[in-house]
Amino acid sequence: MFSIRVLIAFAVAPVSFGLLLLAFSIFLSSASEGLWALEFAALIGYPLAVLVGVPAYILLEKNGQRGFGAYLGLSVILSVIVNVIFVLSPVIQESKSVLPELTMPARIMQVLILTAACVFSVLAFWFIARPGKFN
């Protein structure tokens, strides 16, 4: 069930978005912002990979869902979970008026960045592991 490709995917995919940001950072200015993004991606990505990714992978494998669409749907579900934890929950706890706080440009950017990171990481996993293709 866990081939070497899957293990490599679990090692690389959680930080793939951070690696992308690091590459852009090195290309555009200096590596300091990119290194911060890589550290942040590892801080969030690896626990999520263990807590959500491994059980989701096992569930998808048991149900024979190995296609791009299944993993794209999983990435959307994962991005909702991450945005609830890191954006919605703090806003609800800290502010009295939730809707104006959520429509601030900074919050919208947080949601977009976290969603892009989740989708990119899950699809990076799929492209590396290619479940079912090499079995």
ROTORGU-44959 format. One record per residue: chain; residue in one letter; residue number from 1; x, y, z of N, C-alpha, C, O, CB in turn. Coordinates in Angstrom, 1 decimal, always signed. Atoms other than C-alpha are relative to their C-alpha. Glycine has a CB too. Layout:
BEGIN
   chain   res     n   n.east   n.north     n.up   ca.east   ca.north    ca.up   c.east   c.north     c.up   o.east   o.north     o.up   cb.east   cb.north    cb.up
       A     a   NUM        X         Y        Z         X          Y        Z        X         Y        Z        X         Y        Z         X          Y        Z
...
//
This chain:
BEGIN
   chain   res     n   n.east   n.north     n.up   ca.east   ca.north    ca.up   c.east   c.north     c.up   o.east   o.north     o.up   cb.east   cb.north    cb.up
       A     m     1     +0.8      -1.2     +0.0      +0.0       +0.0     +0.0     +0.9      +1.3     +0.0     +0.6      +2.2     -0.7      -0.9       +0.0     +1.2
       A     f     2     -0.9      -1.1     -0.1      +2.8       +2.4     +0.9     +1.3      -0.3     -0.8     +2.2      -0.8     -0.3      +0.4       +0.4     +1.4
       A     s     3     -1.2      +0.2     +0.8      +5.3       +2.3     -2.0     +1.0      +1.1     +0.2     +0.7      +2.0     +1.0      -0.4       -0.1     -1.5
       A     i     4     -1.1      -1.1     -0.2      +8.5       +4.3     -2.2     -0.5      +1.3     -0.5     -0.1      +2.3     +0.0      +1.3       -0.5     -0.6
       A     r     5     +0.5      -1.2     +0.6      +6.7       +6.8     -4.4     -0.9      +0.7     +0.9     -0.9      +1.9     +1.0      -0.7       -0.3     -1.4
       A     v     6     +0.9      -0.6     -1.0      +4.0       +7.3     -1.8     +0.8      +0.6     +1.2     +0.4      +1.7     +1.6      -1.0       -1.0     +0.5
       A     l     7     -0.8      -0.6     -1.1      +6.6       +7.8     +1.0     +0.7      +1.3     -0.4     +0.8      +2.2     +0.3      +1.0       -1.1     +0.5
       A     i     8     -0.7      -1.2     +0.4      +8.5      +10.3     -1.1     -1.0      +1.1     -0.2     -0.8      +2.3     +0.2      +0.7       -0.2     -1.4
       A     a     9     +1.1      -1.0     +0.2      +5.2      +12.1     -1.9     -0.4      +0.6     +1.4     -0.6      +1.8     +1.5      -1.2       -0.6     -0.7
       A     f    10     +0.3      -0.5     -1.4      +4.4      +12.3     +1.9     +1.1      +0.8     +0.5     +0.9      +1.7     +1.4      -0.3       -1.2     +0.9
       A     a    11     -1.1      -0.8     -0.5      +7.9      +13.7     +2.5     +0.1      +1.4     -0.7     +0.4      +2.4     -0.1      +1.3       -0.7     -0.2
       A     v    12     -0.2      -1.2     +0.8      +7.8      +16.3     -0.3     -1.2      +0.9     -0.1     -1.2      +2.1     +0.0      +0.5       -0.3     -1.4
       A     a    13     +1.2      -0.7     +0.3      +4.2      +17.3     -0.9     -0.4      +1.0     +1.1     -0.9      +2.1     +0.8      -1.2       -0.9     -0.2
       A     p    14     +0.4      -1.0     -1.0      +3.5      +19.0     +2.5     +0.8      +1.3     +0.0     +0.3      +2.3     +0.4      +0.2       -0.6     +1.4
       A     v    15     -0.8      -1.2     +0.1      +6.3      +21.5     +1.8     +0.1      +0.5     -1.4     +0.9      +1.4     -1.7      +1.4       -0.2     +0.6
       A     s    16     -0.2      -0.4     +1.4      +5.9      +21.8     -1.9     -0.4      +1.4     -0.3     +0.3      +2.1     -1.1      -0.9       -0.9     -0.9
       A     f    17     +0.3      -1.4     +0.2      +4.1      +25.1     -1.8     +1.0      +0.9     +0.6     +1.3      +2.0     +0.0      -1.4       +0.3     +0.6
       A     g    18     -1.1      -0.7     -0.6      +6.8      +26.4     +0.6     +1.2      +0.1     -0.9     +1.9      +1.1     -1.0      +0.3       -0.5     +1.3
       A     l    19     -1.1      +0.0     +0.9      +9.4      +25.3     -1.9     -0.2      +0.9     -1.2     +0.7      +1.5     -1.7      +0.3       -1.5     -0.5
       A     l    20     +0.3      -0.9     +1.1      +7.6      +27.1     -4.7     +0.2      +1.5     +0.4     +0.7      +2.3     -0.4      -1.5       -0.2     -0.4
       A     l    21     -0.2      -1.4     -0.5      +7.5      +30.3     -2.6     +1.4      +0.3     +0.2     +1.9      +1.5     -0.1      -0.8       +0.2     +1.3
       A     l    22     -1.5      -0.2     -0.2     +11.2      +29.9     -1.8     +0.6      +0.2     -1.4     +1.5      +1.1     -1.5      +0.6       -1.2     +0.7
       A     a    23     -0.6      -0.2     +1.3     +12.0      +29.6     -5.5     -0.3      +1.4     -0.5     +0.5      +2.1     -1.1      -0.5       -1.1     -1.0
       A     f    24     +0.4      -1.3     +0.4     +10.0      +32.7     -6.3     +0.8      +1.1     +0.8     +1.2      +2.1     +0.3      -1.5       +0.2     +0.2
       A     s    25     -0.7      -0.9     -0.9     +11.6      +34.5     -3.3     +1.5      +0.2     -0.5     +2.0      +1.3     -0.5      +0.0       -0.4     +1.4
       A     i    26     -1.4      -0.1     +0.4     +15.1      +33.7     -4.5     +0.1      +0.7     -1.3     +1.0      +1.5     -1.6      +0.6       -1.5     -0.1
       A     f    27     +0.0      -0.6     +1.3     +14.3      +34.7     -8.0     -0.3      +1.5     +0.0     +0.3      +2.3     -0.7      -1.0       -0.7     -0.9
       A     l    28     +0.5      -1.4     +0.0     +12.6      +38.0     -7.1     +0.8      +0.9     +1.0     +1.0      +2.1     +0.6      -1.4       +0.1     +0.4
       A     s    29     -0.7      -0.8     -0.9     +14.6      +39.2     -4.1     +1.0      -0.8     +0.8     +2.1      -1.1     +0.2      -1.0       +0.7     +1.0
       A     s    30     -1.0      +0.8     -0.8     +16.3      +37.3     -1.3     -0.8      -1.2     +0.5     -2.0      -1.3     +0.4      +0.6       +0.8     +1.2
       A     a    31     +0.6      +1.3     -0.5     +15.7      +33.9     +0.3     -0.7      +0.1     +1.3     -1.3      -0.8     +1.7      +1.1       -1.0     +0.0
       A     s    32     +0.5      -0.1     -1.4     +14.6      +35.2     +3.7     -1.5      -0.2     +0.1     -2.0      -0.9     +0.9      +0.4       +1.3     +0.6
       A     e    33     +1.5      +0.2     +0.0     +10.9      +35.5     +2.9     -0.4      -1.4     -0.4     -1.3      -2.0     +0.2      -0.7       +1.0     -0.9
       A     g    34     +0.2      +1.3     +0.4     +11.0      +32.2     +1.1     +0.3      -1.1     +1.0     -0.4      -2.1     +1.2      +0.7       -0.3     -1.3
       A     l    35     -0.3      +1.0     -1.1     +12.7      +30.4     +4.0     -1.1      +0.1     +1.0     -1.4      -1.0     +1.6      +1.4       +0.4     +0.6
       A     w    36     +1.1      +0.0     -1.0     +10.0      +31.7     +6.3     -1.2      -0.7     -0.5     -1.9      -1.5     +0.3      -0.4       +1.5     +0.3
       A     a    37     +1.2      +0.7     +0.6      +7.3      +30.4     +3.9     +0.2      -1.5     +0.1     -0.7      -2.3     +0.4      -0.2       +0.5     -1.4
       A     l    38     -0.3      +1.5     -0.1      +9.1      +27.0     +3.8     -0.2      -0.5     +1.4     -0.7      -1.6     +1.6      +1.4       -0.2     -0.6
       A     e    39     +0.1      +0.4     -1.4      +9.3      +26.8     +7.6     -1.5      -0.1     +0.4     -1.9      -1.0     +1.1      +0.7       +1.0     +0.9
       A     f    40     +1.4      -0.1     -0.3      +5.6      +27.8     +7.9     -0.7      -1.2     -0.7     -1.6      -1.8     -0.1      -0.6       +1.3     -0.4
       A     a    41     +0.7      +1.1     +0.7      +4.6      +25.2     +5.3     +0.3      -1.3     +0.7     -0.5      -2.2     +0.8      +0.5       -0.1     -1.5
       A     a    42     -0.3      +1.2     -0.7      +6.5      +22.5     +7.2     -0.7      -0.1     +1.3     -1.2      -1.2     +1.7      +1.5       -0.1     +0.2
       A     l    43     +0.7      -0.1     -1.3      +5.0      +23.6    +10.5     -1.5      -0.4     -0.1     -2.0      -1.1     +0.7      +0.1       +1.4     +0.6
       A     i    44     +1.4      +0.4     +0.2      +1.5      +23.2     +9.1     -0.2      -1.3     -0.8     -1.0      -2.1     -0.5      -0.8       +1.2     -0.7
       A     g    45     +0.2      +1.1     +1.0      +2.0      +20.7     +6.3     +0.2      -1.4     +0.6     -0.6      -2.3     +0.3      +0.9       +0.2     -1.1
       A     y    46     -0.3      +1.3     -0.5      +3.6      +17.8     +8.1     -1.1      -0.5     +1.0     -1.5      -1.7     +0.9      +1.3       -0.1     +0.6
       A     p    47     +1.0      +0.5     -0.9      +1.1      +17.6    +11.0     -1.3      -0.3     -0.8     -2.0      -1.3     -0.5      -0.3       +1.0     +1.1
       A     l    48     +1.2      +0.2     +0.8      -1.8      +17.9     +8.5     +0.2      -1.3     -0.9     -0.8      -2.1     -1.1      -0.3       +1.1     -0.9
       A     a    49     -0.2      +1.3     +0.8      -0.2      +15.1     +6.3     -0.2      -1.2     +0.9     -0.7      -2.2     +0.4      +1.4       +0.1     -0.6
       A     v    50     +0.1      +1.2     -0.9      -0.1      +12.8     +9.3     -1.5      -0.2     +0.5     -2.0      -1.2     +0.5      +0.9       +0.1     +1.2
       A     l    51     +1.3      +0.1     -0.6      -3.5      +13.7    +10.8     -1.1      -0.1     -1.1     -2.1      -0.8     -0.8      -0.3       +1.2     +0.8
       A     v    52     +1.1      +0.1     +1.1      -5.5      +14.1     +7.5     +0.5      -0.7     -1.2     -0.3      -1.5     -1.7      -0.4       +1.5     -0.3
       A     g    53     -0.4      +0.6     +1.3      -3.4      +13.0     +4.6     +0.1      -1.5     +0.0     -0.3      -2.2     -0.9      +1.4       +0.6     -0.3
       A     v    54     -0.2      +1.5     -0.1      -2.5       +9.4     +5.7     -1.4      -0.6     +0.0     -1.6      -1.6     -0.7      +0.9       -0.4     +1.2
       A     p    55     +1.3      +0.7     +0.0      -6.1       +8.5     +6.7     -0.8      +0.2     -1.3     -1.5      -0.6     -1.8      -0.8       +0.5     +1.1
       A     a    56     +0.7      -0.3     +1.3      -7.4      +10.2     +3.5     +0.5      -0.9     -1.1     -0.2      -1.4     -1.9      +0.1       +1.5     -0.4
       A     y    57     -0.7      +0.9     +1.0      -4.9       +8.3     +1.4     -0.5      -1.4     +0.1     -0.9      -2.1     -0.9      +1.5       +0.1     +0.1
       A     i    58     +0.5      +1.4     -0.3      -5.9       +5.0     +3.0     -1.4      -0.2     -0.4     -1.8      -1.2     -1.0      +0.2       -0.4     +1.5
       A     l    59     +1.4      +0.0     +0.4      -9.6       +5.8     +2.5     -0.2      +0.0     -1.5     -1.0      -0.8     -2.0      -0.7       +1.1     +0.7
       A     l    60     +0.1      +0.0     +1.5      -9.2       +6.7     -1.1     +0.5      -1.3     -0.6     -0.1      -1.8     -1.6      +0.8       +1.2     -0.6
       A     e    61     -0.5      +1.3     +0.5      -7.1       +3.6     -1.7     -1.0      -1.1     +0.1     -1.2      -2.0     -0.8      +1.4       -0.4     +0.6
       A     k    62     +1.0      +1.1     -0.3      -9.7       +1.3     -0.1     -1.2      +0.1     -0.9     -1.7      -0.9     -1.3      -0.4       +0.1     +1.4
       A     n    63     +1.1      -0.2     +0.8     -12.4       +2.8     -2.2     +0.4      +0.1     -1.5     -0.5      +0.2     -2.4      -0.7       +1.3     +0.3
       A     g    64     -0.5      +0.0     +1.4     -10.3       +2.7     -5.4     -0.1      +1.3     -0.7     -0.1      +1.4     -1.9      -0.9       -1.0     -0.8
       A     q    65     +0.0      -1.3     +0.5     -10.4       +6.4     -5.8     +1.4      +0.5     -0.2     +2.0      +1.0     +0.7      -0.8       +1.0     +0.9
       A     r    66     -1.4      -0.3     +0.2      -7.0       +7.1     -7.4     +0.1      +1.1     -1.1     +1.3      +1.5     -1.4      +0.7       -1.2     -0.5
       A     g    67     +0.0      -1.0     +1.1      -7.9       +9.7    -10.0     +0.3      +1.4     +0.4     +0.3      +1.8     +1.6      -1.2       +0.0     -0.8
       A     f    68     -0.2      -1.4     -0.3      -7.1      +13.4    -10.3     -1.1      +0.7     +0.6     -1.0      +1.5     +1.5      +0.4       +0.7     -1.3
       A     g    69     +1.3      -0.7     -0.5     -10.7      +14.4     -9.6     -0.2      -0.3     +1.5     -0.6      +0.5     +2.3      -1.2       -0.5     -0.7
       A     a    70     +0.1      +0.3     -1.5     -10.7      +12.5     -6.2     +1.0      +0.8     +0.8     +0.6      +1.3     +1.9      +0.2       -1.5     +0.2
       A     y    71     -1.0      -0.7     -0.8      -7.5      +14.2     -5.1     -0.3      +1.5     -0.1     +0.0      +2.2     +0.9      +1.4       -0.3     -0.5
       A     l    72     +0.4      -1.4     +0.0      -8.8      +17.6     -6.3     -1.1      +0.3     +1.0     -1.1      +1.3     +1.7      -0.4       +0.4     -1.5
       A     g    73     +1.0      -0.1     -0.9     -11.9      +17.1     -4.3     +0.5      +0.0     +1.5     +0.1      +0.7     +2.3      -1.1       -1.1     -0.1
       A     l    74     -0.6      +0.1     -1.3      -9.8      +16.1     -1.3     +0.7      +1.3     +0.3     +0.7      +1.7     +1.5      +1.0       -1.2     +0.1
       A     s    75     -0.7      -1.3     -0.2      -7.8      +19.3     -1.7     -0.9      +1.1     +0.4     -0.6      +1.9     +1.2      +0.8       +0.4     -1.2
       A     v    76     +1.0      -1.0     -0.4     -10.9      +21.4     -1.5     -0.5      -0.2     +1.4     -0.6      +0.7     +2.2      -1.2       -0.1     -1.0
       A     i    77     +0.5      +0.3     -1.3     -12.1      +19.6     +1.6     +1.1      +0.4     +1.0     +0.9      +1.0     +2.1      -0.3       -1.5     +0.2
       A     l    78     -1.1      -0.4     -0.9      -8.6      +20.1     +3.2     +0.1      +1.5     +0.1     +0.4      +2.0     +1.2      +1.3       -0.6     -0.6
       A     s    79     -0.1      -1.4     -0.1      -8.6      +23.7     +2.3     -1.1      +0.7     +0.8     -0.8      +1.7     +1.5      +0.0       +0.7     -1.4
       A     v    80     +1.0      -0.4     -0.9     -11.9      +24.2     +4.0     +0.4      -0.2     +1.5     +0.2      +0.7     +2.3      -1.4       -0.7     -0.3
       A     i    81     -0.4      +0.3     -1.3     -10.6      +22.6     +7.1     +1.1      +0.9     +0.5     +1.0      +1.5     +1.6      +0.6       -1.5     +0.1
       A     v    82     -1.1      -0.9     -0.3      -7.4      +24.7     +7.1     -0.5      +1.4     +0.2     -0.1      +2.1     +1.1      +1.1       -0.1     -1.1
       A     n    83     +0.5      -1.4     -0.1      -9.3      +27.9     +6.5     -0.9      +0.2     +1.2     -0.9      +1.2     +1.9      -0.8       +0.4     -1.2
       A     v    84     +0.8      +0.0     -1.2     -11.7      +27.1     +9.3     +0.9      +0.1     +1.3     +0.6      +0.9     +2.2      -0.9       -1.2     +0.2
       A     i    85     -0.9      +0.0     -1.1      -8.8      +26.5    +11.7     +0.8      +1.3     +0.1     +0.9      +1.9     +1.2      +0.9       -1.2     -0.1
       A     f    86     -1.0      -1.1     +0.0      -6.5      +29.3    +10.7     -0.6      +1.4     -0.3     +0.0      +2.4     +0.0      +1.1       -0.2     -0.9
       A     v    87     +0.6      -1.3     +0.3      -8.9      +32.1     +9.5     -1.3      +0.2     +0.7     -1.5      +1.1     +1.5      -0.2       +0.1     -1.5
       A     l    88     +1.3      -0.2     -0.6     -12.5      +31.6    +10.6     +0.0      -0.1     +1.5     -0.6      +0.7     +2.2      -1.0       -1.0     -0.6
       A     s    89     +0.0      +0.2     -1.4     -11.9      +30.3    +14.1     +0.6      +1.2     +0.8     -0.1      +1.6     +1.7      +0.7       -1.3     +0.4
       A     p    90     -0.6      -1.2     -0.7      -9.6      +33.2    +15.2     -0.9      +1.2     -0.1     -1.1      +2.0     +0.8      +1.4       +0.3     -0.5
       A     v    91     +0.8      -1.1     +0.2     -12.0      +35.7    +13.7     -1.2      -0.1     +0.9     -1.7      +0.9     +1.5      -0.5       +0.1     -1.5
       A     i    92     +1.2      +0.2     -0.9     -15.0      +34.3    +15.6     +0.4      +0.2     +1.4     -0.4      +0.8     +2.2      -0.6       -1.5     -0.2
       A     q    93     -0.4      -0.2     -1.3     -13.0      +34.3    +18.8     +0.4      +1.4     +0.4     +0.2      +1.8     +1.5      +1.1       -1.0     +0.3
       A     e    94     -0.5      -1.4     -0.3     -11.6      +37.8    +18.5     -0.9      +1.1     -0.3     -0.8      +2.2     +0.3      +1.3       +0.2     -0.8
       A     s    95     +0.7      -1.2     +0.4     -14.2      +39.9    +16.9     -1.5      -0.2     +0.2     -2.0      -1.3     +0.2      +0.2       +0.3     -1.5
       A     k    96     +1.5      +0.0     -0.3     -17.9      +40.8    +17.5     -0.7      -0.1     -1.4     -1.8      -0.7     -1.4      -0.4       +1.2     +0.8
       A     s    97     +0.6      +0.0     +1.3     -18.7      +41.3    +13.8     +0.8      -0.8     -0.9     +1.9      -0.3     -1.4      -0.2       +1.5     -0.5
       A     v    98     -0.8      +1.0     +0.8     -17.5      +38.3    +11.8     +0.0      +0.4     -1.5     +1.1      +0.4     -2.1      -0.6       -1.4     +0.2
       A     l    99     +0.0      -0.2     +1.4     -18.6      +39.3     +8.3     +0.9      +1.1     -0.5     +1.7      +1.0     -1.4      -1.4       +0.3     -0.5
       A     p   100     -0.9      -1.1     +0.4     -16.8      +42.7     +8.1     +1.5      -0.4     +0.1     +2.3      +0.0     -0.7      -0.3       +1.2     +0.7
       A     e   101     -1.3      +0.4     -0.2     -13.7      +41.1     +9.5     +0.5      -1.0     -1.1     +1.6      -1.0     -1.5      +0.1       -0.7     +1.4
       A     l   102     -0.3      +1.0     +1.0     -13.8      +38.2     +7.0     +0.2      +0.6     -1.4     +0.8      +0.0     -2.3      -1.0       -1.1     +0.0
       A     t   103     -0.1      -0.6     +1.3     -14.2      +40.5     +4.0     +1.1      +1.0     -0.1     +1.2      +1.7     -1.1      -1.3       +0.7     -0.3
       A     m   104     -1.2      -0.8     +0.1     -11.1      +42.5     +4.8     +1.0      -0.6     -1.0     +1.1      -1.8     -1.1      +0.7       +0.2     +1.4
       A     p   105     -0.9      +0.5     +1.0      -8.5      +42.3     +2.0     +1.1      -1.0     +0.6     +1.5      -2.0     +0.0      +0.7       +1.1     -0.7
       A     a   106     -1.0      +0.9     -0.6      -5.9      +40.7     +4.4     -0.6      -1.4     +0.3     +0.1      -2.4     +0.1      +0.5       +0.6     +1.3
       A     r   107     +0.7      +1.3     -0.3      -8.4      +37.9     +5.4     -0.2      -0.7     -1.3     +0.0      -1.9     -1.4      -1.3       +0.2     +0.8
       A     i   108     +0.3      +0.6     +1.3      -9.3      +37.3     +1.8     +1.3      -0.6     -0.6     +1.4      -1.7     -1.1      -0.6       +1.0     -1.0
       A     m   109     -1.3      +0.5     +0.5      -5.6      +37.0     +0.9     +0.5      -1.3     +0.8     +1.0      -2.2     +0.3      +1.1       +1.1     +0.2
       A     q   110     -0.3      +1.2     -0.8      -5.1      +34.5     +3.8     -0.8      -1.2     -0.5     -0.2      -2.3     -0.7      -0.4       +0.3     +1.5
       A     v   111     +0.8      +1.1     +0.5      -7.9      +32.4     +2.5     +0.5      -0.5     -1.3     +0.6      -1.7     -1.6      -1.5       +0.4     -0.1
       A     l   112     -0.5      +0.3     +1.3      -6.6      +32.5     -1.0     +1.4      -0.7     +0.0     +1.6      -1.7     -0.7      +0.2       +1.2     -0.9
       A     i   113     -1.3      +0.7     -0.1      -3.0      +31.6     +0.0     -0.1      -1.4     +0.6     +0.5      -2.3     +0.2      +0.9       +0.9     +0.9
       A     l   114     +0.2      +1.3     -0.6      -4.1      +28.8     +2.3     -0.7      -1.0     -0.9     -0.3      -2.2     -1.0      -0.8       +0.1     +1.3
       A     t   115     +0.6      +0.9     +0.9      -6.4      +27.4     -0.3     +0.9      -0.4     -1.1     +1.0      -1.6     -1.5      -1.3       +0.7     -0.7
       A     a   116     -1.0      +0.4     +1.0      -3.7      +27.5     -3.0     +1.0      -0.9     +0.6     +1.4      -1.9     -0.1      +0.7       +1.3     -0.5
       A     a   117     -1.0      +0.9     -0.6      -1.3      +25.8     -0.6     -0.5      -1.4     +0.1     +0.1      -2.3     -0.1      +0.5       +0.6     +1.4
       A     c   118     +0.6      +1.3     -0.1      -3.7      +23.0     +0.1     -0.2      -0.7     -1.3     +0.2      -1.9     -1.4      -1.4       +0.1     +0.7
       A     v   119     +0.2      +0.6     +1.3      -4.6      +22.4     -3.5     +1.3      -0.4     -0.6     +1.5      -1.5     -1.1      -0.8       +1.0     -0.9
       A     f   120     -1.3      +0.3     +0.6      -1.0      +22.6     -4.6     +0.7      -1.2     +0.7     +1.2      -2.0     +0.0      +0.9       +1.3     +0.1
       A     s   121     -0.6      +1.1     -0.7      +0.2      +20.2     -1.9     -0.7      -1.3     -0.3     +0.0      -2.3     -0.5      +0.0       +0.3     +1.5
       A     v   122     +0.7      +1.3     +0.3      -2.5      +17.6     -2.5     +0.3      -0.5     -1.4     +0.5      -1.6     -1.7      -1.5       +0.1     +0.3
       A     l   123     -0.3      +0.4     +1.3      -2.0      +17.7     -6.2     +1.5      -0.4     -0.3     +1.8      -1.2     -1.1      -0.4       +1.1     -1.0
       A     a   124     -1.4      +0.4     +0.1      +1.8      +17.6     -5.8     +0.1      -1.5     +0.5     +0.9      -2.2     -0.1      +0.9       +0.9     +0.8
       A     f   125     +0.0      +1.4     -0.4      +1.2      +14.4     -3.8     -0.4      -0.9     -1.1     +0.2      -1.9     -1.3      -0.8       -0.1     +1.3
       A     w   126     +0.6      +0.8     +1.1      -0.9      +13.0     -6.6     +1.0      -0.2     -1.1     +1.2      -1.3     -1.6      -1.3       +0.5     -0.5
       A     f   127     -1.0      +0.0     +1.2      +1.7      +13.9     -9.3     +1.2      -0.9     +0.4     +1.8      -1.5     -0.5      +0.4       +1.3     -0.4
       A     i   128     -1.1      +0.8     -0.4      +4.5      +12.3     -7.3     -0.3      -1.5     +0.3     +0.3      -2.3     -0.3      +0.6       +0.6     +1.3
       A     a   129     +0.3      +1.4     -0.4      +2.8       +9.2     -5.9     -0.7      -0.7     -1.2     -0.5      -1.9     -1.4      -0.9       +0.0     +1.2
       A     r   130     +0.9      +0.6     +1.1      +0.4       +8.6     -8.9     -0.6      -1.3     +0.5     -0.2      -2.4     -0.1      +0.9       -0.2     -1.3
       A     p   131     +0.6      +1.2     -0.5      -1.7       +6.1     -6.9     -0.6      -0.8     -1.1     -1.4      -0.3     -1.9      -1.0       +0.3     +1.1
       A     g   132     +0.6      +0.9     +0.9      -2.7       +3.1     -8.9     +0.7      -0.1     -1.4     +0.5      -1.1     -2.1      -1.4       +0.4     -0.2
       A     k   133     -0.7      +0.0     +1.3      -0.5       +4.0    -11.9     +1.1      -1.0     -0.1     +1.3      -1.6     -1.2      +0.4       +1.4     -0.4
       A     f   134     -1.2      +0.8     +0.0      +2.6       +2.1    -11.0     -0.2      -1.3     +0.8     +0.8      -2.0     +1.0      +1.2       +0.7     +0.5
       A     n   135     +0.2      +1.3     -0.8      +1.0       -0.8     -8.9     -0.1      -1.2     -0.9     -0.3      -2.3     -0.4      -1.2       +0.2     +0.8
//
